[in-house]
Amino acid sequence: MTDSPLPPLRPMPDDWQRALAVVAHPDDLEYGCSAAVASWVADGRQVAYVLATRGEAGIDSLAPERARSLREAEQRAAAAAVGVSTVEFLDHQDGVIEYGVPLRRDIAAAVRRHRPELVITLNHRDTWAHGAWNTPDHVAVGRAVLDASADAGNRWIFPELTEQGLLPWNGVRWVAVANSPAPTHAVSAEPGFEQGVLSLLRHRTYIEALTEEDPETYARRFLADSTSAHGSRFDGRRAVAFELFSR
Ligand SMILES: [Zn+2]
């Protein structure tokens, strides 16, 4: 018995103006989808980043007190490399983010502040495409983003946010999950590819601790491989793929 071929990836919707990306750690967007963000920003769209943590537990050789500020600075530089100037941190604890009401509330507040039509996050599923186990932070944040995108529109959930002046926002039309093992949609990675490489390269301290390879060679190879992975389902083009949930 042979597997039937997977269907083509559909083009990502483009009738939107504002996107909000919410992920667990500095570097999640640069490994996941910043080439797509670069082309959207170049198109005149607004994209803001919200990070649940400052990635303080991400570098074995660096104590969290030092890693926190360094990784925050690298994240801001990575965002700037693709034209994103709004970067916020929710200050949950790296490595032990808990899925739950406080996380949903913080993300719902961010959605109400930024009023996006498109919300982006990283893989919320148990495994990555090739079966490797995902990390609990990604699962917790991804699931909370899917949930909070709806919470944000319900005035009876988190009424304390309304009291703080954050009015309900029921305008999220899609949640797009990058690096999902079950992508459904894609956008060309070609126009934003070089900026995507630059943005990943901004996480230099992290990359240098991770690999002996030259950081630029590493970043370019990683993104060339990941954006080629779905070419057979997207006219042979380099693509950033997403699992898209419509609302
Ligand atoms: Zn991560």
Boltz pocket constraint, residues with backbone or C-beta under 6 A from the ligand:
constraints:
  - pocket:
      binder: B
      contacts: [[A, 24], [A, 25], [A, 26], [A, 27], [A, 28], [A, 138]]
      max_distance: 6.0
